[in-house]
């Protein structure tokens, strides 16, 4: 029984039955419409009662001496319960009471030339005739119509225009297919919405209300949720691994720094002792910085991590960043100038933004010559905010500009070792700006050196 339920719940079986039923309904509708359009009347043997009544009515009309057929039709309700039709054979004009059920009968009489007495059965009426009728010397044909028993629904359908009878089945089939399509796509849309939520950093989002389905979409929802569970576990494991690696690498570095401090105090005086110890301490500090940068870059490259944005006054924030950078630049007698427009506010992640700008300015300080200046600007440009950092250093060749933001990329190995760089500063800056849906590029400074431009959109 369970296997049968699963079989009947399958999408393939549902599609089969839907298209099968649709085909049957389409064939039935086609047959029904064809029969209605082409065979709405049937020729019957002459109805004697109708003809006797028609002869009697003809005699009474002749006795009244009417002047026009329209007068006959107007007064016919007084002496007859049936509906009369008077046809002028010369013009094919039909005189009758303009009743709803009579219109198709009048149309039939107008289209067909009937010379012999006959009876025609429609689905809701029977018409018999003709008899010859003389009015003011003109010859006419007189027909009589009687209502026949028919269900109200059938009569209503038959009295509808042909285009309505064709349009209604099309509209019904369209509604049916639309409802079925929505039924099939609803769980798919739910999974799409959940996928977007996970993509925005909410790893706890799951597809709900679809796991109980027994068809393939229910199985897909279960598989999707299982994938989301594993993804959440992997991200958590990755974050724990970063924390563990950071701890395991920094612990021996800390002990090494302590040891170097003890050696500096206990080693006998030697000419190169201080140089060697300073060199060791510098390498340890550089290694510690590199580990910190690697961990920072790894966190930034996690595109699934959600980033909290808050409104911030960039003019004030840039002033604080430049003021801090000036303390480092003083060692090389470099002046960091800020040219910022006031009242510029934007929704940013302050920590990431400061990290990006600090890395760009620190990079400019490292590669600028002593006693030079670095110009930092902040301005609104069209629909964006632009931050530029221009130095007067040695600069790089054009083919290296785009690669400056790649992790561990070095234009010159010797230059990096001399300056203490790790090749990660600009890569970290790029990842931080990407988190803000912005852009960062490096171009040549006409005065020598580089200009790094950060562009942030207003609509964050």
C-alpha positions in Angstrom: 0.0 0.0 0.0 2.9 2.4 0.8 4.6 1.7 -2.5 1.3 2.3 -4.3 1.0 5.7 -2.5 4.5 6.6 -3.4 3.9 5.6 -7.0 0.7 7.7 -7.3 2.5 10.6 -5.6 5.3 10.6 -8.2 5.6 13.7 -10.4 5.8 11.5 -13.5 2.5 9.8 -12.6 0.8 13.2 -11.9 2.0 14.6 -15.2 0.8 11.4 -17.0 -2.7 11.7 -15.5 -2.9 15.4 -16.0 -2.0 15.2 -19.7 -4.2 12.1 -20.2 -7.2 13.8 -18.7 -6.5 17.0 -20.6 -6.3 15.0 -23.8 -9.6 13.3 -23.1 -11.3 16.6 -22.2 -9.9 18.2 -25.3 -11.3 15.4 -27.5 -14.6 15.5 -25.8 -14.8 19.3 -26.1 -13.9 19.2 -29.7 -16.5 16.6 -30.5 -19.1 18.5 -28.5 -18.3 21.8 -30.2 -18.3 20.2 -33.6 -21.6 18.6 -33.1 -23.1 21.9 -31.8 -21.7 24.0 -34.6 -22.5 21.7 -37.4 -25.6 19.7 -36.3 -27.7 22.2 -34.3 -30.9 21.1 -36.0 -32.4 17.9 -37.3 -35.0 17.5 -40.2 -38.0 15.6 -39.0 -41.1 14.2 -40.6 -43.8 16.8 -40.9 -45.6 17.4 -37.6 -49.3 17.1 -38.4 -50.5 19.0 -35.3 -48.2 21.9 -36.1 -49.5 22.0 -39.7 -53.2 21.9 -38.6 -52.6 24.7 -36.2 -50.7 26.6 -38.8 -53.6 26.3 -41.3 -56.0 27.5 -38.7 -53.8 30.5 -37.9 -53.4 31.3 -41.6 -57.2 31.3 -42.0 -57.6 33.7 -39.0 -54.9 36.1 -40.3 -56.6 36.2 -43.8 -59.9 37.1 -42.1 -58.4 40.0 -40.1 -57.2 41.6 -43.3 -53.9 42.9 -41.9 -52.0 45.5 -44.0 -48.4 44.4 -43.1 -46.7 41.3 -41.7 -45.4 43.3 -38.7 -49.0 43.9 -37.6 -49.6 40.2 -37.6 -46.5 39.5 -35.5 -47.4 42.3 -33.1 -51.0 41.0 -32.5 -50.2 37.2 -32.6 -49.8 37.0 -28.9 -53.5 37.6 -28.5 -54.6 34.5 -30.3 -51.7 32.0 -30.2 -49.2 30.8 -27.7 -46.5 29.7 -30.2 -44.1 32.0 -32.0 -44.9 33.0 -35.6 -42.3 33.7 -38.3 -43.3 35.4 -41.6 -40.8 35.2 -44.4 -40.8 37.5 -47.4 -39.4 35.2 -50.2 -38.5 38.2 -52.3 -36.1 39.9 -49.8 -35.5 37.0 -47.3 -36.7 39.4 -44.6 -38.0 37.6 -41.5 -40.8 39.2 -39.3 -40.9 37.8 -35.8 -40.9 38.7 -32.1 -37.3 39.5 -31.2 -37.0 37.0 -28.4 -33.7 35.5 -27.4 -34.6 31.9 -28.3 -36.2 33.0 -31.7 -33.1 34.6 -33.1 -31.3 31.4 -34.2 -34.5 30.2 -35.7 -34.9 33.4 -37.7 -31.3 33.1 -38.8 -32.0 29.5 -40.0 -35.0 30.5 -42.0 -33.1 33.4 -43.5 -30.3 31.2 -44.7 -32.4 28.3 -46.0 -35.0 28.3 -48.7 -37.9 26.0 -47.6 -40.5 25.3 -50.3 -42.1 22.1 -49.0 -43.9 21.6 -45.7 -41.4 20.3 -43.1 -40.5 20.3 -39.4 -37.1 21.1 -38.1 -36.1 20.2 -34.6 -33.6 22.3 -32.6 -32.3 21.5 -29.2 -34.8 23.8 -27.6 -37.5 24.4 -30.2 -39.4 22.9 -33.2 -40.3 25.0 -36.3 -42.8 23.8 -38.9 -44.1 25.2 -42.2 -44.5 26.9 -44.4 -48.0 27.9 -45.4 -48.7 30.5 -48.0 -50.0 33.8 -46.7 -51.5 36.7 -48.7 -51.3 40.2 -47.2 -52.3 43.1 -49.4 -51.7 41.1 -52.5 -48.2 40.1 -51.5 -47.2 36.4 -50.9 -45.4 35.4 -47.7 -44.4 32.2 -46.0 -45.8 31.5 -42.5 -43.9 29.3 -40.0 -44.8 28.3 -36.4 -42.3 27.5 -33.7 -42.9 25.6 -30.4 -40.6 25.3 -27.4 -39.5 21.8 -26.6 -38.4 20.4 -23.2 -34.7 21.0 -22.6 -32.5 21.4 -19.6 -31.9 25.0 -18.6 -28.1 24.5 -18.8 -28.2 23.0 -22.3 -30.5 25.7 -23.6 -28.3 28.4 -22.1 -25.2 26.9 -23.7 -26.9 26.5 -27.1 -28.2 30.1 -27.0 -24.7 31.4 -26.4 -22.7 32.9 -29.4 -20.3 30.5 -31.1 -17.3 32.4 -30.0 -18.3 32.2 -26.4 -18.8 28.4 -26.6 -15.2 28.2 -28.0 -13.7 30.6 -25.6 -15.1 29.2 -22.3 -13.4 25.7 -22.7 -10.1 27.5 -23.6 -10.4 29.7 -20.5 -11.2 26.7 -18.2 -8.3 24.7 -19.5 -6.0 27.6 -19.1 -7.1 28.1 -15.4 -6.7 24.4 -14.8 -3.1 24.3 -16.3 -2.2 27.5 -14.4 -3.3 26.0 -11.0 -1.4 22.8 -11.7 1.7 24.8 -12.8 1.6 26.8 -9.5 1.2 23.6 -7.6 4.4 22.2 -9.2 6.5 25.3 -8.9 5.5 26.3 -5.4 8.1 24.1 -3.7 10.7 25.0 -6.2 10.2 28.7 -5.4 10.4 27.9 -1.7 13.8 26.3 -2.3 14.9 29.2 -4.4 14.0 31.6 -1.6 15.9 29.5 1.0 18.9 29.2 -1.3 19.1 33.1 -1.5 18.8 33.3 2.3 21.6 30.9 2.8 23.6 32.8 0.2 23.2 35.9 2.3 24.8 34.2 5.2 21.9 32.7 7.2 23.0 29.1 7.3 20.1 28.0 9.5 17.5 28.6 6.8 15.7 25.5 5.6 12.9 24.5 3.2 9.8 24.1 5.2 6.4 22.5 4.6 7.6 20.5 1.6 9.5 17.6 3.3 6.2 15.8 3.9 5.5 15.5 0.2 6.0 11.9 -1.1 6.9 12.9 -4.7 10.3 13.9 -6.2 9.9 17.5 -5.1 9.6 16.3 -1.5 12.8 14.2 -1.9 14.5 17.3 -3.4 13.5 19.4 -0.4 14.9 16.8 2.0 18.2 16.6 0.0 18.4 20.4 -0.1 18.0 20.6 3.7 20.6 17.9 4.1 23.0 19.8 1.9 22.3 23.0 4.0 23.0 21.0 7.2 26.4 19.8 5.8 27.2 23.3 4.6 26.5 24.8 8.0 28.7 22.1 9.7 31.5 22.6 7.2 31.5 26.4 7.7 31.5 25.9 11.5 34.4 23.4 11.2 36.3 25.9 8.9 35.9 28.7 11.5 37.0 26.4 14.3 40.0 25.3 12.2 41.0 29.0 11.7 40.8 29.6 15.4 42.9 26.4 16.1 45.5 27.2 13.5 45.8 30.8 14.8 46.3 29.4 18.3 48.7 26.7 17.3 50.9 29.0 15.2 51.0 31.9 17.5 51.8 29.9 20.6 55.3 28.9 19.5 55.9 32.4 18.2 55.0 33.8 21.6 57.4 31.4 23.3 60.1 32.3 20.7 59.7 36.0 21.5 60.0 35.3 25.2 63.1 33.3 24.5 64.7 36.0 22.4 64.1 38.4 25.2 65.8 36.1 27.7 68.7 35.6 25.3 69.2 39.3 24.9 69.6 39.6 28.7 71.8 36.5 29.3 74.1 36.3 26.3 77.6 37.7 26.8 78.4 40.9 25.0 79.1 40.4 21.3 79.6 42.8 18.5 76.8 41.4 16.4 74.5 40.1 19.2 72.1 43.0 19.0 71.9 42.8 15.2 71.2 39.1 15.3 68.6 39.4 18.0 67.0 42.3 16.2 66.9 40.3 13.0 65.3 37.3 14.7 62.7 39.6 16.3 62.0 41.2 13.0 61.4 37.8 11.3 59.1 36.7 14.1 57.1 39.9 13.9 56.8 39.5 10.1 55.7 35.9 10.5 53.1 36.9 13.1 51.8 39.7 10.8 51.6 37.3 7.8 49.6 34.7 9.9 47.3 37.5 11.0 46.8 38.7 7.4 46.2 35.1 6.1 43.5 34.6 8.7 41.9 38.0 7.9 42.0 37.3 4.2 40.4 33.8 4.7 37.6 35.4 6.6 37.1 38.0 4.0 37.0 35.5 1.2 34.2 33.7 2.8 31.4 35.1 0.6 28.7 33.4 2.6 29.5 35.3 5.8 27.0 38.0 6.5 28.2 41.5 6.9 26.5 44.0 9.2 26.2 47.5 7.7 25.5 50.7 9.7 25.3 54.3 8.7 28.6 56.2 9.2 30.0 59.6 8.7 32.9 58.9 6.3 34.3 62.4 6.5 34.9 62.0 10.3 36.1 58.4 9.9 38.6 59.2 7.2 40.0 62.0 9.4 40.6 59.5 12.2 42.2 56.9 9.8 44.6 59.5 8.3 45.5 60.8 11.8 46.5 57.3 12.9 48.4 56.7 9.6 50.4 59.9 10.2 51.9 58.4 13.3 53.4 55.6 11.2 54.4 58.0 8.3 56.4 60.1 10.8 59.1 57.5 10.9 59.9 58.3 7.2 59.1 62.0 7.5 56.1 61.5 5.2 53.2 63.9 5.3 49.7 62.3 4.9 47.3 64.9 3.6 43.5 64.5 3.6 41.2 66.4 1.2 37.7 65.3 2.1 34.2 66.7 1.3 32.0 67.2 4.4 28.7 65.5 5.3 29.3 62.3 3.4 27.4 59.5 5.0 27.1 55.8 3.9 26.0 52.4 5.3 29.3 50.5 5.8 30.9 47.8 7.9 33.2 50.1 9.9 35.8 47.4 10.7 36.1 46.2 7.1 36.2 49.8 5.8 39.0 50.8 8.2 40.9 47.7 7.4 40.7 48.4 3.6 41.7 52.1 3.8 44.5 51.4 6.4 46.0 48.7 4.2 46.0 51.0 1.2 47.6 53.9 3.1 50.1 51.6 4.8 51.1 50.2 1.4 51.6 53.8 0.1 53.8 54.7 3.2 55.9 51.5 2.7 56.8 52.3 -0.9 57.0 56.1 -0.8 60.3 57.8 -0.6 61.3 59.6 2.6 60.2 63.2 3.1 57.5 62.9 0.5 53.7 63.4 0.8 50.7 61.1 0.4 47.4 62.6 -0.7 44.2 61.0 0.5 40.8 62.4 -0.9 37.2 61.6 -0.3 34.5 62.9 -2.6 31.1 62.2 -4.2 31.2 61.3 -7.9 27.9 60.7 -9.7 26.2 57.9 -7.9 29.3 56.7 -6.1 31.7 57.7 -3.4 35.4 57.8 -4.3 38.4 57.5 -2.0 41.8 57.9 -3.6 45.3 57.4 -2.1 48.1 58.8 -4.2 51.8 58.3 -3.3 55.0 59.5 -4.9 56.9 56.2 -4.8 58.7 54.2 -7.4 55.5 52.8 -8.9 55.1 49.6 -10.8 54.9 48.7 -14.5 51.5 48.6 -16.2 51.4 44.8 -16.5 51.6 44.5 -12.7 48.8 46.9 -11.8 45.9 44.4 -12.0 47.8 41.7 -10.1 48.6 44.0 -7.1 45.4 42.8 -5.4 46.2 39.1 -5.7 47.3 37.4 -2.5 51.1 37.0 -2.1 51.8 38.7 -5.4 55.2 40.5 -5.4 56.5 42.8 -8.0 60.0 42.5 -6.5 61.0 39.9 -3.9 63.9 42.0 -2.6 61.7 45.1 -2.3 59.1 43.2 -0.2 61.7 41.9 2.2 63.3 45.3 2.6 59.9 46.9 3.3 58.6 44.0 5.5 55.6 43.4 3.2 53.8 40.1 2.9 51.9 40.7 -0.3 48.5 40.5 1.5 47.6 44.1 2.4 46.0 45.1 -0.9 44.4 41.6 -1.2 42.7 42.2 2.2 41.7 45.6 1.1 40.1 44.3 -2.1 38.1 41.6 -0.2 36.8 44.2 2.2 35.7 46.5 -0.6 34.1 43.6 -2.4 32.0 43.0 0.7 30.7 46.5 0.2 29.9 45.8 -3.5 32.5 48.3 -4.4 35.6 48.4 -6.6 39.3 49.1 -6.1 41.9 49.7 -8.8 45.4 51.0 -9.1 46.6 53.4 -11.7 49.8 55.3 -12.5 50.3 58.7 -10.8 51.4 61.2 -13.4 53.7 62.7 -10.7 55.3 59.2 -10.1 54.1 56.4 -7.9 50.5 54.9 -7.7 47.0 56.1 -7.2 44.7 53.6 -5.6 41.0 54.4 -6.1 38.2 52.9 -4.0 34.6 53.3 -5.4 31.6 52.6 -3.2 28.0 52.8 -4.4 25.4 54.9 -2.5 22.8 52.1 -2.5 24.5 49.7 -0.1 
